[in-house]
Amino acid sequence: MPADIDESRIRSLEPLTAAGWRAGNSVSGMVWSYGDTVLYRYGRQGQARFVRVGRVIADDADGLALWIGAGSPQIESVLADGRGLRDVSIAERVHLPRARRQSAWRGPGIVHYAPAIGDWSLWWFFDASHRFEGWYGNLESPRVRWQTGSLRGVDTADRALDVRITPDRVGRWKDEDEFAALTGLPGRWTADQAPAIRATGEHLMDLAASGAPPFDGRWTDYRPDPGWEPLSLPDGWDQPHRATP
């Protein structure tokens, strides 16, 4: 193990036992049922900036899997003048004022999986004919699971650096330039955290190359429950964001 990787990296890669995961969730009362609606919120400095609405596929010792259907309502962060964040350079993106707007998930639905342990989530992409197109590994901060009445959510903070993984399990980095530009800025991850974040991406690509879970064929032919009704954005989606960078 490289000397510059701290204990947080070790903890993020260690498996959680089924007993430990179930015990922790039973205490908090946050084991969610098939079909439950969950908000998955990315944010920083107390504000949710990207919000997805999904239905629970599974919530067990391995983690939480959601279905984000085509056209599902979402909140996205854009520039204050209405342009998309990727319509400008990274340098401009950092400093220009932003706004939030409601939109809809574009393209076919995805499976969005958050492992019980690990500072990442994994998304299964499909084409319009439901053929599996590959995985997207999103590197993100430790998640906070919460429930207020019937409103359920998971909060985390995006860390810019991601990995794309092809159906034959070949991985490559994405957004390395953005990760470098944002490291150390207010409300973002620190330079001290950067090696562990990158190590998490390397670990994901290693898992994929070996065909280890969750790259073991699960959900590559997934079809959502035909009885599920379209979702709406619930009241309360904008409550204070709980996760740190």
Secondary structure, 3 states (H helix, E strand, C coil): CCCCCCHHHHHHHCCCCHHHHHHHHHHHCCCCCCCCEEEEEEEECCEEEEEEEEEEEEECCCEEEEEECCCCEEEEEEECCCCCHHHCCHHHHHHCCEEEEEEECCCCCEEEEEECCCCEEEEEEECCCCCEEEEEEEEECCCEEEEECCEEEEEECEEEEEEEECCCCCEEEECHHHHHHHCCCCCCCCCCCHHHHHHHHHHHHHHHHHCCCCCCCCCCCCCCCCCCCCCCCCCCCCCCCCCCC
